[in-house]
Amino acid sequence: DHDYESLYALDLQLFNTILSKLINGREVTLPKYNFYTGLREWGETLSISQDTLIIVEGIHGLNPELVTAIPQKQIFRVYVSALTQLNLDHHNRVPTTD
């Protein structure tokens, strides 16, 4: 049984390699994890311009262990949390704790 919520469920070395290549203007092929087969699959290619921001969504984006190969001066971390509940309609509400 795998803990897919753990930072260590990620291939941190590959993540850093891909980020470094993108930052340095190189094209990369993005991996996807196939939960059915349990294997990595290679998908679309991506390249970015020099002035493009890379946004890493999720709580792990705040963890310094995620991006050890990227100079700290190139990283800006932001945490955003909704303070009010989301009302889907008059009967269905989603609290911010979900």
N, C-alpha and C positions, 0 to 999 in steps of 0.2 A: 504494500500500500504506500503510495507516494504522497508527500505533503506538497501539493502544488502551490500552496500559499507562502512557502518559505522562499527567502531570497536565494537559497542554495539549490532550489529546483531549477534555477536559470543556469545557462552556460555562461558564466560571468566572463570567462576569457573571450569567448566568441562575441558577446555583447560589446566588450571593450574594443575588440578588434574592428568590429563593424563601425562603431562610433568614431574611432580614430581615423578610419579610412574615409568616412563621410566628411569629417572635419577637414581632412587634408585634400578634399576635392576629388576623391576617387569614387568610382561606381562600385556598388556592392550588390550582392544577391541576398535577399532577405529570407531567413528561414521561417518556417511555420512548424508548430508541433501538432502532429496528428494524434489526438487523444484515443482514437480508435485503434490505430496500429502501434502506438507508443513510440513512433519514430519521427525524426526530423525530416521535413520535406523542404525543398528549395523552391521559392516562388519568384516573385517579380524582382526586377533590378531597380535600383534607386541611386540617384546622384543628386546633390544639392549645390546651390550656388554658395559663394563665400559668405553672403549676408543672411543666410537662412538660419532660423532658430530651430533647434531640435528640442522637442518637448517630450519628456518622459512622464507619462501619467501613472499615478498609483503611489501608494505609500512607500514602496521600495525606491522610488525616485529621490527620496530624502536621505536614503542610506548611503554614506560615503563609500561603503564597500562595493556598491554597484558600479561605480565608475572610477576605478583605481588608476586607469591608464590615461585619464583626461586631467590636464592641469587644473587645479582648483580655481585659478583666475578665470577659467572659461566656463565655470559652473555657477549658476544662480538658482537657488532652491526656493520654492514657494509652496506653502501649504494653504489650501483653501477648504473651508468647511461651511456647508449651508447651516445657517442658524435657525431658520424657520422650517417647519414641516412643509412638505409638498402635498397640496390638495389636488388629487386627480379629479374629484367632483365633490358634491356635498356629503357623500357617504364613505368615500375611500380616501384615507389619508396615509401618507408615508412619512413616518417620523425621521428626523435627521440621524437617528442612531442606526438606521438600516443601511 
